[in-house]
Amino acid sequence: MRESGNDATTETARTRSWWGWGTIEDAATGPELEALLARITALLPNADLTDHQPPEVTALNLPAARVTPPSSLASLCSDDLLDRASHAHGKGFRDVARNLQGDMSHAPDLVIRPQNEQDIIDVLDWCTENRHAVIPYGGGSSVVGGVEPRFTDFPATVTLDLGRLNQVLEIDHTSRAARIQAGVLGPDLENALRPHGLSLRHFPQSFEFSTLGGWLATRAGGHYATRLTHIDDMVESMRVVSPTGVGESWRLPGSGAGPSPDRMFLGSEGTLGLITEAWMRLQERPVHRAGASVIFDSFEEAVEATRAVAQSGLDPANCRLLDTVESALNAGITTGGGVLVLGFESADHPVDIQLARATELCRQHGGTVHDPVENRSASPAQAWRTSFLRMPYHRDALARRSMILETFETSCTWDAFPALHAAVTEAAQHAFADVTGSGLLTCRFTHVYPDGPAPYYGVYAPGKWGSVLSQWDEIKSAVSEVLVKHHATITHHHAVGRDHRPWYDRQRPELFASALAGAKRALDPAGVLNPGVLLQPAS
């Protein structure tokens, strides 16, 4: 068994953070950090921003691995301390807070990196026979406890890291599709497709540190606000390895032949099998772009304008509504109602006409259009984009200073949004008053559909060091109860994991829950695949 399998250092000598987001070199420091702390102090003057350094890995006191792999698998396995710590949690606020406080209550005994599909089959056979829990792992960017071995009733746990299955195996230019291994990271995938003038066109915020398999397993949403919003829409066929066999669907542009086998595994979060590769629909890379920002004096008017654009059939690539607090915090714009960021793109034709019609709709609802040409670098859209890319690093910097900074997201129909938004806002404010004394709630629409938006909320609250986890759990529970009460989904694109299980159990129909449990028994009879995700583990 090799002593260290940690893939933290890249060719450019950038080192992945074991405790937080991204790379150590890209952490918020200097003037960026000073400006961030100044904004927080101005908005939340009671925040204690004392810095708490992350612990050294050697101080974590991880217990020794409880299992030794068979000799046939030993070369794929690592029990290295840094490897195990890096795979113990995802990248949500709960994960970062526990890492900062040295809480490694749950960590895998081994990290296994298969080199091919047969290695996966062999690992699943070994784990099934010995009842070792298996956590499928792509880039580890889960923010809902999806890659964490949060259980104690298995003799050992292994994390199955698919990072070595990272190739684009085949490109069909005629059908505009590619066969791609599940472990490829977003940037590597796009770099492989770029010489062919093609793109998957899926860019979640986690793009740099997440994989195709992870996107498929969690039904991830990308950056684009309309049309092809979720990875589901881009799947042509998938190949899956489960403890009872290997299955692969046919490549088809569409089919009405019974329930879709691909839909069964999309969003299954590693509980039914491991997605090893997929044929994905591609797009030609866009060459025509146009964009603008629209400022509103009323949030209600901004929502109505966004609905008008969403129902117009214009299909903007970006249609992101920022409320007043989000606009001020992350776009540097003070407004009475918010900012709508619009963008259009095409590989085939100019899109100025679409932008003109969208901005006309916005003006009809009281919007003022920011000139899309003049001073583009200082536009609200560009300011927000820059902030968007830096948000995870800012979260980590503030988590070190006892700030609770986390998000939750949902979707609902347009008619239901006003009541839902009011109830979420009220619940959050009550929770802030009871738990932290003060706090801010932001809202933006990440995706919009003809029948409804996907609101994405941000929480900023001053916590107490040593208690931030329980404080966030209280706030999260309060707002999640509101979502379920209003029949808004518990998650639009962050997946279920372990954190959302209590509310997911109430959202799904019981008949479907029984069918899902039956599929679990058929594909994973020993119950070793990602126990506790989607379903209660069998006793």
C-alpha positions as CSV (number, residue, x, y, z in Angstrom):
1,M,0.0,0.0,0.0
2,R,1.5,3.3,-1.1
3,E,2.1,5.8,1.7
4,S,0.7,8.9,0.0
5,G,-1.8,9.2,-2.7
6,N,-2.6,12.9,-2.2
7,D,-3.0,14.7,-5.5
8,A,-2.8,18.1,-4.0
9,T,0.0,19.6,-6.0
10,T,-0.6,20.5,-9.7
11,E,1.8,21.1,-12.5
12,T,1.7,24.8,-11.6
13,A,2.6,24.1,-8.0
14,R,-0.8,25.2,-6.7
15,T,-1.8,23.3,-3.6
16,R,-5.3,22.2,-2.8
17,S,-6.5,23.3,0.7
18,W,-7.3,20.3,2.8
19,W,-9.7,22.2,5.0
20,G,-11.4,24.7,2.7
21,W,-12.1,25.7,-0.9
22,G,-9.7,25.6,-3.8
23,T,-6.0,26.3,-3.5
24,I,-4.0,27.8,-0.8
25,E,-2.4,30.3,-3.2
26,D,-5.8,31.7,-4.2
27,A,-7.0,32.4,-0.6
28,A,-8.3,35.9,0.1
29,T,-5.4,38.0,1.5
30,G,-4.0,41.5,1.5
31,P,-6.3,44.4,0.2
32,E,-9.0,41.9,-0.9
33,L,-9.3,40.5,2.6
34,E,-9.1,44.0,4.2
35,A,-11.9,45.2,1.9
36,L,-14.0,42.1,2.7
37,L,-13.6,42.6,6.5
38,A,-14.4,46.3,6.2
39,R,-17.7,45.5,4.4
40,I,-18.7,43.0,7.1
41,T,-17.8,45.3,9.9
42,A,-19.9,48.1,8.4
43,L,-22.9,45.8,7.9
44,L,-22.5,43.7,11.1
45,P,-20.7,45.8,13.6
46,N,-21.1,43.2,16.4
47,A,-19.1,40.6,14.6
48,D,-16.0,39.3,16.3
49,L,-13.5,38.9,13.5
50,T,-10.7,37.4,15.4
51,D,-8.8,35.1,13.1
52,H,-8.5,31.3,13.9
53,Q,-5.8,29.5,12.0
54,P,-6.6,26.1,10.6
55,P,-4.9,23.2,12.4
56,E,-2.0,21.3,11.0
57,V,-3.0,17.9,9.7
58,T,-0.7,16.2,12.1
59,A,-2.6,17.7,15.0
60,L,-5.9,16.1,13.9
61,N,-5.4,12.8,15.8
62,L,-7.0,10.6,13.2
63,P,-7.2,7.0,14.3
64,A,-5.3,4.4,12.4
65,A,-7.0,2.8,9.4
66,R,-9.1,-0.1,10.6
67,V,-8.6,-2.2,7.5
68,T,-5.8,-3.5,5.3
69,P,-6.6,-4.0,1.6
70,P,-5.9,-7.2,-0.2
71,S,-2.6,-7.3,-2.0
72,S,-4.4,-7.1,-5.4
73,L,-5.7,-3.7,-4.5
74,A,-2.9,-2.4,-2.3
75,S,-1.2,-0.3,-5.0
76,L,-4.5,1.7,-5.5
77,C,-4.9,2.5,-1.8
78,S,-3.7,5.2,0.5
79,D,-3.9,5.6,4.3
80,D,-1.9,8.8,4.2
81,L,-3.1,11.3,6.9
82,L,-3.5,14.2,4.5
83,D,-5.3,12.0,2.0
84,R,-7.8,10.8,4.6
85,A,-8.4,14.3,6.0
86,S,-8.9,15.8,2.6
87,H,-11.6,13.2,1.8
88,A,-13.3,13.3,5.2
89,H,-15.7,16.2,4.3
90,G,-17.0,18.2,1.4
91,K,-16.8,21.9,1.0
92,G,-19.9,23.3,2.6
93,F,-19.8,25.7,5.6
94,R,-20.4,22.8,8.0
95,D,-17.4,21.0,6.5
96,V,-15.1,24.1,6.7
97,A,-16.3,24.9,10.3
98,R,-15.5,21.4,11.5
99,N,-12.2,21.3,9.7
100,L,-11.1,24.6,11.3
101,Q,-12.0,23.2,14.7
102,G,-10.1,19.9,14.1
103,D,-13.3,17.8,14.1
104,M,-12.5,14.6,12.2
105,S,-15.1,12.5,13.8
106,H,-15.7,10.8,10.4
107,A,-12.9,10.1,8.1
108,P,-12.3,7.2,5.6
109,D,-10.0,4.5,6.5
110,L,-8.6,4.3,3.0
111,V,-8.7,6.4,-0.1
112,I,-8.7,4.2,-3.2
113,R,-8.0,5.5,-6.7
114,P,-9.0,3.0,-9.4
115,Q,-7.3,3.2,-12.7
116,N,-10.0,1.5,-14.8
117,E,-13.4,0.0,-14.5
118,Q,-12.2,-3.4,-13.5
119,D,-10.5,-1.9,-10.5
120,I,-13.9,-0.5,-9.5
121,I,-15.5,-3.9,-9.9
122,D,-12.8,-5.5,-7.7
123,V,-13.2,-2.8,-5.0
124,L,-16.9,-3.2,-4.9
125,D,-16.6,-7.0,-4.7
126,W,-14.2,-6.7,-1.8
127,C,-16.2,-4.1,0.1
128,T,-19.5,-6.0,-0.5
129,E,-18.1,-9.2,0.8
130,N,-16.6,-7.5,3.9
131,R,-19.4,-4.9,4.4
132,H,-17.0,-2.0,4.1
133,A,-18.9,1.3,3.2
134,V,-17.9,2.9,-0.1
135,I,-18.1,6.7,-0.6
136,P,-17.9,7.5,-4.3
137,Y,-15.9,10.7,-4.8
138,G,-15.3,13.0,-7.8
139,G,-13.9,16.4,-6.9
140,G,-15.2,16.5,-3.3
141,S,-17.1,19.8,-3.8
142,S,-20.3,18.6,-2.1
143,V,-21.9,21.2,0.1
144,V,-24.6,18.9,1.6
145,G,-22.6,16.1,3.3
146,G,-22.7,13.9,0.2
147,V,-19.1,12.6,0.5
148,E,-18.8,12.3,4.2
149,P,-18.8,8.9,6.0
150,R,-21.2,10.1,8.7
151,F,-22.0,6.7,10.2
152,T,-20.5,4.3,12.7
153,D,-22.1,0.9,11.9
154,F,-19.7,-0.3,9.3
155,P,-16.4,-2.0,10.2
156,A,-14.5,0.2,7.7
157,T,-15.1,3.0,5.2
158,V,-13.2,3.6,1.9
159,T,-13.5,6.6,-0.3
160,L,-13.4,5.6,-4.0
161,D,-11.8,8.6,-5.8
162,L,-12.4,8.4,-9.6
163,G,-9.9,11.1,-10.4
164,R,-7.8,8.8,-12.6
165,L,-10.7,8.1,-14.9
166,N,-10.3,11.5,-16.5
167,Q,-10.2,11.2,-20.3
168,V,-12.3,12.2,-23.2
169,L,-12.4,8.8,-24.9
170,E,-14.2,9.6,-28.2
171,I,-15.8,12.5,-30.1
172,D,-18.6,12.1,-32.5
173,H,-18.5,15.3,-34.5
174,T,-21.5,14.4,-36.7
175,S,-23.8,13.9,-33.7
176,R,-21.9,16.5,-31.7
177,A,-21.3,14.3,-28.7
178,A,-18.4,12.8,-26.7
179,R,-17.7,9.8,-24.6
180,I,-16.1,11.0,-21.4
181,Q,-14.8,9.3,-18.3
182,A,-16.5,10.4,-15.0
183,G,-13.4,11.6,-13.1
184,V,-12.5,14.4,-15.5
185,L,-12.4,17.9,-13.9
186,G,-14.3,20.7,-15.5
187,P,-11.2,22.7,-16.8
188,D,-9.6,19.5,-18.2
189,L,-12.8,18.5,-20.0
190,E,-13.1,21.9,-21.7
191,N,-9.4,22.0,-22.6
192,A,-9.9,18.6,-24.3
193,L,-12.9,19.8,-26.3
194,R,-11.7,23.3,-27.2
195,P,-9.4,22.2,-30.1
196,H,-12.5,20.7,-31.7
197,G,-14.5,23.9,-31.3
198,L,-16.8,22.2,-28.9
199,S,-18.0,22.7,-25.3
200,L,-20.1,20.8,-22.8
201,R,-21.4,24.3,-21.8
202,H,-21.8,23.3,-18.2
203,F,-20.1,25.7,-15.7
204,P,-21.2,25.4,-12.1
205,Q,-19.5,27.6,-9.5
206,S,-17.6,24.5,-8.5
207,F,-16.4,24.0,-12.1
208,E,-12.7,24.1,-11.4
209,F,-12.9,21.5,-8.7
210,S,-15.7,19.2,-9.7
211,T,-16.1,16.3,-12.1
212,L,-18.5,15.1,-14.8
213,G,-19.4,12.1,-12.6
214,G,-20.1,14.3,-9.7
215,W,-22.3,16.6,-11.9
216,L,-24.3,13.6,-13.1
217,A,-24.6,11.9,-9.7
218,T,-26.0,15.1,-8.2
219,R,-28.0,16.5,-11.1
220,A,-25.9,19.6,-11.0
221,G,-27.0,23.0,-12.3
222,G,-24.7,25.0,-14.4
223,H,-24.1,28.7,-14.8
224,Y,-26.6,29.2,-17.7
225,A,-29.9,30.5,-16.5
226,T,-32.3,29.1,-19.2
227,R,-32.3,26.1,-21.5
228,L,-30.0,23.2,-20.6
229,T,-29.8,24.5,-17.0
230,H,-29.1,21.0,-15.5
231,I,-26.6,18.4,-16.5
232,D,-29.6,16.0,-17.1
233,D,-30.4,17.8,-20.4
234,M,-26.9,17.0,-21.8
235,V,-26.8,13.2,-21.3
236,E,-27.0,10.9,-24.3
237,S,-26.2,7.7,-22.4
238,M,-24.4,6.5,-19.3
239,R,-22.4,3.6,-18.1
240,V,-22.8,2.5,-14.4
241,V,-21.0,-0.1,-12.2
242,S,-23.0,-1.4,-9.3
243,P,-22.2,-4.2,-6.8
244,T,-24.5,-6.5,-8.9
245,G,-23.3,-5.7,-12.4
246,V,-22.5,-3.2,-15.1
247,G,-25.2,-1.4,-17.1
248,E,-25.0,0.9,-20.1
249,S,-27.8,2.7,-21.9
250,W,-28.1,3.1,-25.6
251,R,-27.0,6.3,-27.3
252,L,-30.2,8.0,-28.5
253,P,-31.4,11.6,-29.0
254,G,-34.7,10.6,-27.3
255,S,-36.7,7.6,-26.5
256,G,-40.2,6.8,-25.2
257,A,-39.3,3.2,-24.3
258,G,-40.4,3.0,-20.7
259,P,-38.8,4.8,-17.8
260,S,-35.4,6.2,-18.6
261,P,-32.5,4.1,-17.3
262,D,-30.3,7.3,-17.3
263,R,-32.9,9.1,-15.2
264,M,-32.6,6.4,-12.6
265,F,-29.0,7.1,-12.0
266,L,-29.0,10.8,-12.5
267,G,-29.1,12.3,-9.0
268,S,-28.6,8.9,-7.3
269,E,-25.6,10.4,-5.5
270,G,-23.5,7.2,-5.6
271,T,-26.2,5.1,-3.7
272,L,-27.1,2.8,-6.6
273,G,-23.8,2.6,-8.5
274,L,-20.8,4.5,-9.8
275,I,-21.1,6.3,-13.1
276,T,-17.8,5.5,-14.9
277,E,-18.4,7.3,-18.2
278,A,-21.1,9.0,-20.3
279,W,-21.9,10.1,-23.8
280,M,-22.6,13.8,-23.5
281,R,-24.3,16.2,-25.9
282,L,-22.0,19.1,-26.8
283,Q,-22.4,22.6,-28.2
284,E,-20.3,24.6,-30.6
285,R,-18.4,27.3,-28.8
286,P,-20.1,30.6,-28.9
287,V,-18.7,33.5,-30.9
288,H,-21.5,36.0,-30.6
289,R,-22.2,37.6,-27.3
290,A,-24.2,40.6,-25.9
291,G,-25.1,41.6,-22.4
292,A,-26.5,44.3,-20.2
293,S,-27.4,45.1,-16.6
294,V,-30.8,46.5,-15.7
295,I,-31.4,48.4,-12.4
296,F,-34.7,48.5,-10.7
297,D,-36.2,50.7,-7.9
298,S,-38.6,48.0,-6.8
299,F,-37.8,44.3,-6.2
300,E,-41.4,43.4,-7.2
301,E,-40.9,45.1,-10.5
302,A,-37.6,43.3,-10.9
303,V,-39.2,40.0,-10.3
304,E,-42.0,40.7,-12.9
305,A,-39.4,41.8,-15.5
306,T,-37.4,38.6,-14.9
307,R,-40.6,36.6,-15.4
308,A,-41.4,38.4,-18.6
309,V,-37.9,37.6,-20.0
310,A,-38.2,34.0,-18.8
311,Q,-41.5,33.6,-20.6
312,S,-40.5,35.4,-23.7
313,G,-38.8,32.5,-25.5
314,L,-35.6,34.5,-25.8
315,D,-33.6,32.0,-23.8
316,P,-30.8,34.2,-22.4
317,A,-27.7,32.5,-21.3
318,N,-27.6,34.7,-18.2
319,C,-30.7,36.0,-16.5
320,R,-29.6,36.5,-12.9
321,L,-31.6,38.8,-10.6
322,L,-29.8,40.2,-7.6
323,D,-31.8,41.7,-4.7
324,T,-30.7,45.0,-3.1
325,V,-28.5,43.3,-0.4
326,E,-26.8,41.0,-3.0
327,S,-26.3,43.9,-5.3
328,A,-24.6,46.0,-2.6
329,L,-22.5,43.2,-1.2
330,N,-21.3,41.5,-4.4
331,A,-21.8,43.9,-7.2
332,G,-21.1,47.2,-5.5
333,I,-24.4,48.7,-6.7
334,T,-26.8,50.5,-4.4
335,T,-30.4,50.1,-5.7
336,G,-33.9,50.3,-4.4
337,G,-35.0,47.0,-6.0
338,G,-32.0,45.1,-7.4
339,V,-30.1,44.4,-10.6
340,L,-30.9,42.0,-13.4
341,V,-27.8,40.7,-15.2
342,L,-28.7,39.7,-18.8
343,G,-26.5,37.9,-21.3
344,F,-27.0,36.2,-24.7
345,E,-24.6,34.1,-26.7
346,S,-24.6,32.0,-29.9
347,A,-22.2,30.0,-32.1
348,D,-24.4,30.7,-35.1
349,H,-25.8,34.2,-35.2
350,P,-25.6,37.6,-33.6
351,V,-27.7,38.0,-30.5
352,D,-28.2,41.8,-30.4
353,I,-31.8,41.5,-31.4
354,Q,-32.5,39.2,-28.5
355,L,-30.8,41.5,-26.0
356,A,-32.7,44.5,-27.4
357,R,-36.0,42.8,-26.9
358,A,-35.1,41.6,-23.4
359,T,-34.1,45.1,-22.3
360,E,-37.3,46.5,-23.8
361,L,-39.3,44.1,-21.6
362,C,-37.3,45.3,-18.6
363,R,-38.0,48.9,-19.4
364,Q,-41.7,48.1,-19.6
365,H,-41.4,46.9,-16.0
366,G,-39.6,50.0,-14.7
367,G,-36.0,49.0,-15.3
368,T,-33.1,51.3,-16.2
369,V,-30.7,49.7,-18.6
370,H,-27.0,50.1,-17.9
371,D,-25.2,50.8,-21.2
372,P,-23.7,47.5,-22.3
373,V,-20.9,49.1,-24.2
374,E,-19.6,52.1,-22.2
375,N,-17.2,51.2,-19.4
376,R,-18.0,47.5,-19.6
377,S,-15.2,46.6,-17.1
378,A,-17.0,48.6,-14.4
379,S,-20.5,47.2,-15.1
380,P,-22.6,45.6,-12.4
381,A,-22.4,42.3,-14.4
382,Q,-18.6,42.3,-14.4
383,A,-18.4,43.3,-10.7
384,W,-20.8,40.5,-9.8
385,R,-19.0,37.9,-11.9
386,T,-15.7,38.7,-10.2
387,S,-17.3,38.5,-6.8
388,F,-19.1,35.2,-7.8
389,L,-15.8,33.5,-8.6
390,R,-14.2,34.7,-5.3
391,M,-17.2,33.9,-3.1
392,P,-15.9,30.5,-1.8
393,Y,-12.6,32.0,-0.8
394,H,-14.4,34.8,1.0
395,R,-16.5,32.2,2.8
396,D,-13.4,30.5,4.1
397,A,-11.8,33.7,5.2
398,L,-14.9,34.7,7.2
399,A,-15.4,31.2,8.6
400,R,-12.0,31.6,10.2
401,R,-13.4,34.6,11.9
402,S,-16.5,33.0,13.3
403,M,-18.8,34.3,10.6
404,I,-21.6,32.1,9.4
405,L,-21.6,32.5,5.7
406,E,-23.6,29.9,3.8
407,T,-26.3,29.5,1.1
408,F,-29.5,27.5,0.5
409,E,-31.4,27.3,-2.7
410,T,-34.8,26.2,-4.0
411,S,-37.3,26.6,-6.8
412,C,-41.0,27.4,-7.0
413,T,-43.6,28.5,-9.4
414,W,-43.9,32.2,-10.2
415,D,-47.3,32.5,-8.4
416,A,-45.8,31.0,-5.3
417,F,-42.7,33.1,-5.1
418,P,-44.0,36.3,-3.3
419,A,-45.4,34.3,-0.3
420,L,-42.4,32.0,-0.2
421,H,-39.9,34.8,-0.3
422,A,-41.7,36.7,2.5
423,A,-41.9,33.6,4.7
424,V,-38.2,32.7,4.1
425,T,-37.2,36.3,4.9
426,E,-39.3,36.3,8.1
427,A,-38.0,33.0,9.3
428,A,-34.4,34.0,8.7
429,Q,-34.8,37.2,10.6
430,H,-36.4,35.5,13.5
431,A,-33.5,32.9,13.5
432,F,-30.9,35.6,13.4
433,A,-32.5,37.4,16.4
434,D,-32.7,34.1,18.4
435,V,-29.4,32.6,17.4
436,T,-26.8,35.2,16.5
437,G,-28.4,38.5,17.4
438,S,-28.2,39.9,13.9
439,G,-27.7,38.8,10.3
440,L,-28.2,39.5,6.6
441,L,-30.2,37.5,4.1
442,T,-29.5,37.9,0.4
443,C,-31.5,36.6,-2.6
444,R,-30.7,36.1,-6.2
445,F,-32.2,34.0,-9.0
446,T,-29.7,31.6,-10.5
447,H,-32.0,30.0,-13.0
448,V,-35.4,31.0,-14.4
449,Y,-38.0,28.9,-16.2
450,P,-41.2,29.9,-17.9
451,D,-43.1,28.6,-14.9
452,G,-40.9,29.7,-12.0
453,P,-37.5,30.9,-10.6
454,A,-34.8,29.2,-8.7
455,P,-34.1,31.6,-5.7
456,Y,-30.7,31.2,-4.1
457,Y,-30.3,32.7,-0.7
458,G,-27.2,33.8,1.1
459,V,-26.8,34.0,4.9
460,Y,-24.3,36.3,6.7
461,A,-24.4,36.2,10.5
462,P,-21.8,36.8,13.3
463,G,-21.3,33.5,15.0
464,K,-19.5,32.4,18.2
465,W,-16.3,30.4,17.8
466,G,-16.9,26.9,18.9
467,S,-20.7,27.2,18.3
468,V,-20.9,28.3,14.7
469,L,-22.0,24.8,13.6
470,S,-24.9,24.5,15.9
471,Q,-25.9,28.1,15.2
472,W,-25.9,27.5,11.4
473,D,-27.9,24.2,11.9
474,E,-30.6,26.2,13.7
475,I,-30.8,28.8,11.0
476,K,-30.8,26.1,8.2
477,S,-33.5,24.2,9.9
478,A,-35.7,27.2,10.3
479,V,-35.6,28.2,6.6
480,S,-35.8,24.6,5.4
481,E,-39.0,24.1,7.3
482,V,-40.4,27.1,5.4
483,L,-39.4,25.6,2.1
484,V,-41.2,22.3,2.8
485,K,-44.3,24.1,4.1
486,H,-44.6,26.1,0.9
487,H,-43.9,23.0,-1.3
488,A,-40.7,24.6,-2.7
489,T,-37.9,22.0,-3.3
490,I,-35.4,21.5,-0.6
491,T,-32.7,21.8,-3.3
492,H,-32.6,23.0,-6.9
493,H,-29.1,22.0,-7.7
494,H,-27.0,21.2,-4.6
495,A,-28.2,17.6,-4.3
496,V,-29.6,15.9,-1.1
497,G,-26.6,14.4,0.6
498,R,-27.0,13.8,4.3
499,D,-27.8,17.4,5.3
500,H,-31.0,17.6,3.3
501,R,-32.3,14.1,4.1
502,P,-34.9,15.2,6.7
503,W,-36.7,17.5,4.3
504,Y,-36.1,15.4,1.2
505,D,-37.9,12.5,3.0
506,R,-40.9,14.8,3.2
507,Q,-40.7,16.1,-0.3
508,R,-40.7,12.9,-2.2
509,P,-43.8,10.7,-2.6
510,E,-43.8,7.6,-0.3
511,L,-44.6,5.4,-3.3
512,F,-41.4,6.7,-5.0
513,A,-39.4,6.2,-1.8
514,S,-40.5,2.5,-1.8
515,A,-39.5,2.1,-5.4
516,L,-36.1,3.8,-4.7
517,A,-35.5,1.5,-1.8
518,G,-36.3,-1.5,-4.0
519,A,-33.8,-0.4,-6.6
520,K,-31.2,0.0,-3.8
521,R,-31.8,-3.5,-2.6
522,A,-31.5,-4.9,-6.2
523,L,-28.3,-3.0,-7.1
524,D,-26.6,-2.8,-3.7
525,P,-27.9,-5.7,-1.6
526,A,-25.2,-5.2,1.1
527,G,-26.1,-1.5,1.4
528,V,-22.5,-0.4,1.2
529,L,-22.8,2.4,-1.3
530,N,-22.9,5.9,0.3
531,P,-25.0,4.9,3.3
532,G,-27.5,7.5,4.6
533,V,-27.7,9.5,1.3
534,L,-31.2,9.6,-0.2
535,L,-32.3,6.7,2.0
536,Q,-32.1,5.5,5.6
537,P,-29.5,2.7,5.7
538,A,-31.1,-0.8,6.1
539,S,-30.7,-2.0,9.6
